[in-house]
Amino acid sequence: MTDVRSAADLSAPVTPRRPVARTHHGDTFLDPYEWLREKDDPQVIEHLHAENAYTEARTAHLAGLRDTVFSEIKGRTKETDLSVPVREGGWWYYGRTLEGRQYGVHCRAPLASPHDWTPPELTTDADVAGEQIILDGNAEAEGQEFFSLGSFEVSKDGTMLLYGVDVEGDERYTLKVRDLHTGANLPDEIPNTSAGASFSPDGRYIVYLTVDDAWRPDTVWLHELGTPVADDAQLFHEPDERYWVGAGFTRSDRYLMIAVGSSITSEEWLVDAADLRSAPRVVWPREEGVEYDSDHAVVDGEDVLYILHNRNALDFELVRVAASTPSAEPTVVVAHEPGRRLLGLSTFRDFAVIAYRREGLARLGMFDYENSRIDELAFDEPLYAAGLAGNPEWAPPMLRLGYTSFVTPSTVYDYVVATGEKLLRKRQPVLGGYDPADYDQARVWATAHDGVQVPISLVWKRAFGTPGDAPRPLHLYGYGSYEHSIEPGFSVARLSELDRGVVFAVAHVRGGGEMGRQWYEDGKTMRKRNTFTDFLDCADHLIAGGYAVPDRLVAEGGSAGGLLMGAIANMRPELFAGVLADVPFVDALTSILDPSLPLTVIEWDEWGDPLHSPAVYAYMQSYSPYENVRADAAYPRILAVTSLNDTRVLYVEPAKWVAALREAGADALLKCEMVAGHGGVSGRYNAWRERAYELAWLFDVLGVAGA
């Protein structure tokens, strides 16, 4: 392992202490580094550049390894490739990636006939008959350091393209409309929108969203093509800062559905798609703590809504109501079953697909309208992830499915509804002789401090032996918030770890959704500490079981998982050799106390409201990583990665955290992307280089840098 502390006579940037008092509930906290929040202050930008220069100098010895890992990722990726075409209207839509190009090219080709449901088999060395390029991301990104699409939709008649562009990373998009016959953009251009705009089914209107000062989508607008944006009609506005707003048309094109939601409460409104200027009507009035999600179907000639809800049903149940009178007594069609967490229903003309979690895995079932029977789709591997993928048509004879596992590359199937046959359309090519049989995956269980069994997923290369037979370098990932589940998915970049003998593991801690709604409830608000202790218990289990040793164990998490990283580093610093924190939410209390910051009020349902509750304030203060940095701790090596334009977790949080860690004697590095957002840099080659940077650091910590 490289001794980076003696690599060169380097001096870390000195972060001036300028204490600012923050007083709540009789408690005063002197924050020495809050001045770093002033993004427009040249001294702040100068400081971030200094941090980047220091990090680059401290990791200069890894430059060759970074290039090697980047070359490995690039060399395993088929750079010039095509996606499997998706049928919509009279066209097959697909994407191209081209060697040397950062962004995808969006294309389409006409159907052979209206009865054509078999996607054409496309190859990179043959022209596609009738191909049209509808958007070349590389051309659109020309001259920009950052480029991201937030909306992308073709009108039902196939004549126009709607797309939203962000060139800063701040998730505010400029909507544009392109005439697909001429290739020219229309005068209609709408700045400062949120993601997720849609054409109306008749192509006459655009439905889009705007955000408030706290970056909360709060207003739905209706723009008529060819008219001034200033004349756009406001369809819906949500004044309550606890709720975000979304909008989209049902697959049937019968309704515009406006969804209003917080972390614990939701409400939906219907607008007749044939009369978009009519007043929205509520499905179920909001009820604190009740979440629901509805979709439209036609059963026996009647417009109905299937509603998935959790009223007196912790893991949700499915009911049906008449669309004309949704508040009437519902008919239960799938009763609540503890341990089977219903996730969503996707309705089609003749059937529906229900998604749910059971025994820690996401599952899919075909749902029969007539008898409400669920027929689960079977897959062969013990760990996998499967879901619907690209099914815009209302009455398809087959469904497009996406499938993957830790060892199986991303796979596309068409599921024939009448026969149950799964037709393999494509498996992600992995170059360089990849063989899934060379790798293996498994799930083990750790016992938490309170006796709860916490699942851990593992993947490794067989040639290095079975994990547990002897300690191996181990990379432990965790998240544990928002009921978000970390699924067993394939990663090309991860092969660079596995091929060096590293075991990759995921601790499925409470606060996530892997084991049902109660799993989430037990890792949020005043039970948030379970997330942290579960992760530590998983690490202890892996060490006790002979899978790993502390000096060859690195933890990683991002965003809310970065909060997890900060907490476990404070609680058990001796347990890890390194901590990799991506866009980490490490100054949680400061952020959640400030309702003017992006998303703060919405977040109170997830973390609690420390502004108004002394108990929540004290609880968050007890674990918020920045405020609990310990002068007496021997911290592991820490790398924090952030982005200047991130609107979800502001750059200031890791900047302050690293300053506090370094003051406590920790070997902490900060890497700040100066033109990027919450998802990091844009462009696939840039993303590969970013991951190669992180992996090179991780390999150095684990002692496999020379492998």
N, C-alpha and C positions, 0 to 999 in steps of 0.2 A: 504494500500500500504506500502511495506517495505521501511523504511528510510535507504537506503544502505549507505548513507554518514556517518551515525553514527554506522554502523554495527560493525566496528572494527577500530582499530588505524592502518590504512594501509597507506603506502606511495607509491605514483605512481612513476614509474621509471622516473628519470630525464634525459631528452634527451639533451645532450650537444649542444649548439649553435656553429656552425662552419660556419659562413656566407660565401657563395660563390656568387660572382656577376654574374648575367646573363643580358647582355645588347643587346637589339634589338630596332631598330627604334628610337634611342635616349633615350630609357627608360632603367634604370638599376634597377633590382630587386635583393635585397640581400636575398638569400635563406639560412636560418639558418640550415636546416635539409637535404640538398641535399646529405650530406655524407652518409646517410642511403641507398643510391643507391648501394653502394659497397657490393654486395652480398657475395663476397669472403672474406670480412674483418671480422675477428673473433669478433670484437667489435659490428658489425652489428648483427651478429647471437646472440651474448650475449644479446644485447638489445631486440631482438625479443623474446628470451626466458624469459627475465625479464617482458616484456609486457604480455606474456601468463601467467606467474606466478601471476602477479598482477590481471589480469582479472579473473583467476581462484579463487583467494582469495576473490575478490570483489563479486563474484557470488557463493561462496561456500554455502550460505544459500539456493540456488536454486537446490542443488544437488538432493535432494529428489524429487522435482518437475520434474527435467529433467528425472529422472528414471521413474516417473509416466507417463510422456508424451511419452517417448520411449515405455513403456509397452502398452500404448494405441494404438500407431501406429502398433506395433508388434501384439497386440491382435486383431486388426481389419483386419490384412493381412493374407490371406491364404498362409502360408509360403511354403508348398509343393503344387505346382500347375503346370499346363501345359498351354502353349499357344495354340491357334487354328492353326492347321497345314496349311501350305501354299504349294500349288502344284508348283513344278518346275521340268521339265524333267520327270523322272520316279519315283519321290520320293515326299513324304510329309515331309516338314521340320517344326520343331517346337522346342520350348524351354521348359526346365524344371527348376523350382526353388525347392530347397530342404531345409527343415527346418534346421536352423543352418548354412547354407552355404551362403557365401557372394555373390557369382557370379552364373550366369546362366549356365546351361548345354545345349549345342546345339545338337539336335538329328534329326534323320530322320527315316522314315519307307517306304517301297516300296508301290507303287500304287497297288490296286487290279487288275486294268486293264487300258489300255490306255484311256478308256472312263470314268474313275473314276474322277468325279469333286466334289463329296461330301466329305468333309474332315471327317476323322474318329473322332468319339466322344471319346476322351481320358479321362480316369479317373486315379487318382493317386493310386488307389488300384488294378489296373489290368495291367498286362504286355501288351506291344504293340508288335504285331507280327512283327518280322523282324527288330526290333529297332536297330539302330546303334548310338552310341555316337560319334559325329564327333569332338567335342571340349568341354572339361570340364573346364570352366573358373576357378574353384577352384583349379584344378590340375596345371593349367598354372600359377596361381598367388601364388603358394606355395613359402613361404619365402620372398614374396615381400610386402612392406607396401602399394604400389599403383599398380593397374593393370587396364589397359583400352585397349579395342580393337578399332583400327582405320580403319581397313578393314576386311571384312569377306565375302568371296564368294566361292561358289563351282563351279567347271568347268562344262560346259554344259553337258559333258558326265558323270558327277557324280563321277569321279574317284579321284579328287584332291580338297583340301581345301587351299585357300589362306587367310591368316590372318595377321594383323599387331598389334604389341604389344608395349605399352608404360608403363614403370614401374617407371617413374619419375613424370609424370604429365605435361611434357613440350611439349606434342603433337608432338614428333618425334618418329616415329614408326619403329620397325624392322619387315620387311616382312618375313614371313615363308610360306613354302609350305608343306602340309602333304599328303602323299599317303593314301587314304581312304580305300584301300584294306588291307594294312599292318599296318596302324597306325603310320608309321615311317615318320619323316620329311626328305625331300629331302635336298641335300647340298645347294640348292638355298636359300640364306638368304641375304636380302638387308637391311642394316641399314640406319637410318636417312632419312626416307621417310615421306611424308605427308600422311594424311588419304585419303582413296578412291581409292585404287588400284583395278585393274580388270584383270581377265583372258580374253584373246582373245576368240572369239566364238569357235575356233578349239582347244583351250586349249594348244596351242603351246607356247604362249607368255604371259607375264605379262606386263601390261601398268601401270606405277606408276609415282608419282610426287615427286620432291624434292623442298626444300625451299632455299631461299637465307639467308644472314646473318640477315636480318630483319624479318625472319620467314614468308616470302611471298612465297607461292607456285609459282614457276616461270618456271619450266622445266618439260617436259613430256619425259619419257624414255620408251624404249622397251627392255625388257629382254627376251631372248629365254631360256626356261627351259633347264638345263643341261649345260649351257655355263657360263664362268666366268662373274661376275658382271662388271668387268673392261671392258668387251667387249660390254656392253649395248649401244644401239643406242639412240642418242638424237633425238626425233621426233619433238620437238617444244621447243623454248625458248622465253620468253617474257622479253626483257631488260628494258622496261619502268616500273619504280618502282611504278607507280600509279595503275598497273593492276595485279590482281591475275589470276591464271590459274587453270582450272579444266579439267578433261577428263573422258569420259565414253562411253560405247557402247549404241547405240539406242536399244530399246526393240526389234526391228526387226532384230538385229544383222547385219544390212546392213552397218552401218558406225560406226567408232570411231568419236565421237564429241569432239573437243577440244574447251573449252569455255574460253574466256579472258574477264575480266570485272573489272570495277571500280564501285563506287557507282552510277555513272551517265552515263557510256558508256560501251558498250559490243561489242564483236566480236566473231564469231564462225568459226571454220575450220573443214572441213570434210576430213576423211581419209577412203578409201575403206577398210572395215574390212577383205576382202580377200587378200589385198596387203598392209599390214601395213607399209612396208618400202617405200611406194610411198609418194610423196610430198603432204602435206595437201593443200587443196584449200579453199579459204575463201568463206563464205556464203555471207555476206555483209561486205565490208570494214568498219572499225570503223569510226564513225562520232561523234564528241564530243557532248555529251548530248543525244545520241540515244541509247536506250537499246533494245535488242531483244533476243528472245529465240526460237529455232527451234526444231522441231521433225519430224522424217521421217514417211511417210505413203505410201501406195500403193493404188492409186485411178484409177480405170479403166485400170489397168495394168501398170500404169506409176509411177515411183518413184517421189514422191513430198515431199516438205518440207512445213509444216505449221509453220509460223513465227508470233510470238506475238511481237509487237513492239510499241514504243511510238513516232515515228516520226510524228509530227503534230497531236498527239493523246495522250493527257495527261493521260487518264485512259486506254490506249492501245487499239489496234485493232488487229484482226487476219487476216492474208493474206496467200495465197498459191502460191508457185512457183514450177517450175520443178527443181528437184534436180540436173539435169545436167546443168541448166543455172539459178542459183538462183538470179543473178543480173538482170534478165529480169523483165519487168513490172509485178508486182504481181497482183493477183486477190483478192479483198477484200471479205472475207467470213463472218466475224463478224465485223461490222462497230463500230467505236468508239462511245460510249454512255457515256456522262458525268455522273459521279456518280456510274457507274458500272465498277469497277476496275478489268480488266482481269488479272488473276494471272498466269495461265499456262495451257497448253494443254498436255494431256497424250494420245498418239496415240496407238491404237491396230490395228489388221488386218482389222476388220470389222466396227470399230467405234472409237470414241475418247471420252474422258471425259475432260470437260473444268471446271476450277476452277476460281471463281471470288468473289469479295466482293460487296455487295449491302446493303445499310441501316445498315452498321456497322457489318454485319455478313458475314462469309465466306460461300460460297455456291458451290454446284456441279451441273453440267448439263451434260446430255448425248448429244453428238454432232454427227450429222448424216453427213457423207461425201457427200452424194448425194445432199442434199438440204440445208446443213449448218444450220439446225434447232437445237435449244438448248431446251431440255426438262429438266427443273430443278427438282432435287430430293427434295421431300418434307419431312420435319421432324416436329414433333408435338410441340416441346417446343419453347418458344419465344427467348430463348438464348441457343445456342448450338455451337459445333464445329464438323465438319465432313470432312473427306478426304479419299483419296485412301490409302490403307494400304496393302502392300505386294502383288503386281500383276506382277510377272516377266514374265508370259506367254504372247506370242504374239497373240494367238487366243483363249481366254477363253470365255465360254458361260456365265460366271458370274464374277462379280467384288468383290473384298474384300474391304469393307469400315470400317473405324474406326469412332466411334461416341462417344461424351460425352457432358456433360453440368456441371454446377456447382453442380447439385444434382443427375445427372445420372452417375454412374460409367462407366468407359471405356467399350465400347460395340463394338463387332465385328459382322458385317452383311456380308452376301453374297448377292449381288444384281443380280437378274436374268435378264439379258439384254432383253431377248425376251418378258418377261411378266411384268417387273417392280416390281416384288415381292422382298421384303427385308426379307431374311431368317436370323433369329437371331441365331448366332453360339455360342456366349458367352458374358456374362456380368461379368465384374470384380467382384468376390465375395468380399463382405465386411462383416466380421464376427461381432458378438456381437449384432445382431438384427437390423442392419441398415435398415431404411425405408425411401425412398426418400420423402414420403408424410410428413415426420416430418420437412422438410426443404423447403425453397422457394427461388426464385431468381427473380430479376426484374432489369430493367434499368431505371435510371432517368437521367435528363439532367441539367447541370449547365451552366449558362451564363458567358462566359469569359469576360475579361475586354473590348474586342472589339466587343462584341455582339455575338460572335460565340457560338453555342451550343455544349458543350462537354459531351459525354456520360459517365455515371458512371454505372458500373455493381455492383449489390449487391447480396449477398447470406447470409442467416441467418437461425436459428432454430426457427420454429413457436412458440414453447412453451414459448419463452421469449417475445412474442408480435411482432407486425409489426414495422420495423424500421421507425422512424419518429413520432411514437406515444409518445415516450419518449426517451431521449438520452441514448445510449448504448455504451459500449466499442467498439471502431471501429478501424479496421486495414485497412489502405488505401495503396494500392500497385500502383506503377507507373513505366513506362519505357520510352517510347517516343523517340526512335531513330531508324535509319536504316529502316524505314517503317515496323518495326516489330510490329505485332499486338498481344496483350494479349488476348488469346481466353478464352471463358468460359469453363474451364475444371475442372474435378473432382479431388479432392485431399483427400486421406485418412488422411494425417497429419492435414489438415484443419479442420477435424471434431473435433479435440481436442480444437480448437478455438470456433467453432459454439456451441459445447455442453457446453461451459462455458459462453454462452451468448454474445460472441463477434460477431459483424457483420463484414464480410469481404467484401471489396469494391475494385474495380479496376477503377482508373481514366484513361480513354482512351485518353490521352493528345496528342496534335499535336507533330509531329515528328515520331509517329507510323503510321501504315497503316490502322487503323480501318475504316476510312471514305474516303478512296481513296487516289490517288497520291497527290492531293493538300494538304491534311492533313499532309502528310509527308513533302512536300516542305515548308509548313508554320511553321515547327518546326526544321529546320536545318540551318546550316551556320549562316547568318546574321539575321535569325529570330528564333534562338535557344531559346531565352528568352520566347517565347510563350509556350514552353514545361513546363517551371518552373511556369509561371504565371497561366497556365491552371490547374496545379496540385493544386496550392494555391486557385484558384477560386473554384475548386471541393471541397476542404476542407471547404472553407467558405460556400458553398452551403449546405453541409452536416450539418454543425453547425447551420446555419440559419434555416434549415428545421427540426431541432429537432432530427436529427439522431445521433449526437455526441456532445461532449463538448471537448475543447482543452486538459483538464487534463486527458482525457481518449481516446486520439487519438494518434495512432502510425503510422508513415509512413515507408514504406519499398520499396527499389529498389536495383537492382544489376547491376554491370558492368556499362553500360551507364546510367542505372537507378540509380546507385550509384552517378553519377554526379548530377542527379536530386535531390537526397537526400541532397547532400552537398549544392547545390544551395538554396533549399527551407529552409534549416536550417539557412543559413546566412540571407536570405531575410525576413523570418517570424518565428523566433525561438519560439515566444510565442504561435504559433498556434498548437504546437504538444507537447505531453508529452514525446515522444521518437522517435528516428530515427534509423532504422535498415538498415545498408548499407553493402551489400554483394559485395565482390571484386569491390569496388567502384572506378570509374574513376574520382578521385577528384583532381588530379594535372594535369588537362587536358592541360593547356597551356604549361607547361614544356615538356610534352610528345609530343605534336603535333609540337613543335618547333624543335624536334630532329629527323631528318630523319634516323638516325642510329638505332632508336628503332624499335621493331617489329611493323609492320603495319602502321607506322606513315604516310608515303607518301600516301598510299592508303586512309587513313582517311581524307586527305585534302578535298576530295569531300564531306564529311559529315559535317565537322566542319569549313572548310575554311583553308587557308594557311597563318598562322600568321608569318611564316618565311620570306615571301616575301611581305606580304601586311600589312602596318601599320594599316589600318582600321580593318582588321581581328584580328590583335594582340590586339588592344585596346578593341575590342568587347569581345574577349575571356577573356582578363584580367579582364573585368568588371564582369564576372560571375564565373570564375574558382574557385571552392570552397576553395582550399588551400590558394590562395592568397587573399581571401576576408573574412577570419575568422575575426570576430569583437570582439575587446576587450570590447565593451560596451554592448554585447548581453548576455541575460540570456538563454543559449542554453538548449534545452531539453536533456534528457539522450540519449547518442549515443553509439551504438555498431557497430564497423566495423569488418567485417570478411574477411580475405584474405588468400592467399596461396603462399608459398615461391616460387614455381616453375611455377606460372602463367605466361604465355608468352603473354597474351592479355592485362591484366591490371596488371602491376608489383606491387608486394607487397609494394614497396617503397611509392606508392601514398597514401594508407591509413595510412601507418606508419608515414609519414610526417604530414598528415592531423590531426591525433590524437594528435601528439606532439603539433601542433599549437593550436588545440582546448583546450588542457589541459592548455597550457600557458595562454589562454584567460579565464581560470576559468571554462571550461566546464567539465561535468562529462562524459568523453569519454573513452571507452574501446576498445582495439585492441585484436583480436583473430587471430593468424596466424597459419594456418596448415603448418607444416614444411615439409611434404611429400604429396603434392597435387598440382592440377593445377587450371585452371579457373573454372572448374565445381565443385571444392571442392574435398572432399575425395572420394575414390572409395569403392565399396562394399555396398550392400543395407543396412546392419545393421549399418555400419559406417555413411551412409547418413541419416538414421533415427535418430541416436544419434546426428548428427550435427543439424538436424532440430529441434529435441527436445530441444537442447541447446538454439537455437534462440527463440523458442516459449516460453520456460520457462522465458527467459529474457523479452520477449514481455508481457507475462502474469503479470509479476512482475510490469512492468511499468503501465499496464492497471488496476492493482488492482484486478485481478481475480486469483492471484497465489494460493489462498487457495481453489478455487472452485473445 
